[in-house]
Amino acid sequence: MILETGMTTKAKCSSSGRRTLEKIHRADFENVMLNQTGDRNLKRFITVAQEIGLKVPFVHMDCTDISSIWTPDEKQQPFMEYAKSTIELCGDNGVGTVIVHPSYAKLECCPPNAMGIDNMAQLVRTAEKAGTRIALENMDTTSFPHFETLLEKIDAPNFGFCFDSGHWNLHMPEKDLLGTYGARLMAVHIHDNLGAQGNPNPTWQDDLHLLAFDGVIDFDKVAKGIAQSSYDGPVMLESHRSTKFGDYVDLRPKYFLDAAHNRAMKLTKMIQQHRQCFLSGGSLGK
């Protein structure tokens, strides 16, 4: 099984969406992850990406109001309508997986409850009818109870897990998320950071979105976890050229994307090597 590579449009390599997609394609990425900016733009960019020659396996839903699924406030109905519309649009346009958050991680949310479970289950049923899937992304410690609850309570073949390497390393490196949820792994977000550095409450400013291997994440451990999972999708990078750390802002977009593709290929090969060893009953050590 040969894994492909992918890049997010949030790489910030152009002010033009089309030029960003063209640059990602020229850097030899086969896939792109789009971020939701409204149904009209989303449909247009899915079409543009496909015309350029990029696959669109993932769309990241706008989750600013996702916490409303857990509480009966004025945002809940508009969010549910928006989410269902996005899911249906993705299904109609061949997008395999929609990425969602369990809650809005920058804000406190009420404890997990039956209302939130039922609302997410509605979205999962919408996705099933649309022929697509929903992958729940690991975020921070505040939203982790919601993450655990949803994956425990909603047992559907089209509802699974999106592993974010940066969030994992920053907020819960002690948890074996890939080991626990690997059988339901549907998407990955690969980026690096410097970890919490002893800070018990790291903020989103610490989520640096560096290129893989530029921070402190043990990517051999990540590669092993993915290799032992059921995942066969792309190694999708979620690194940002505009980060204030590293020298990416001084790199021309072409060089940044070429470096990103090299890192994605490196991780892809590591995953494949581990997978071959596991299948043959061997080990690469560690």
Secondary structure, DSSP 4 states (H G I P E B T S, - for coil): ----EEEEGGG---SSHHHHHHHHHHTT-SEEEEE-S-HHHHHHHHHHHHHHT-EEEEEE---TTGGGGGS-STTHHHHHHHHHHHHHHHHHTT--EEEE-SS-TTS--PPP-HHHHHHHHHHHHHHHHHT-EEEEEP--TTTHHHHHHHHHH---TTEEEEEEHHHHHHH-TTS-HHHHHGGGEEEEEB-B----TT-SS--GGG---BPTTSSS--HHHHHHHHHTSS--S-EEE---TT-SSTTGGGS-HHHHHHHHHHHHHHHHHHHHHHHHHHHHT-----
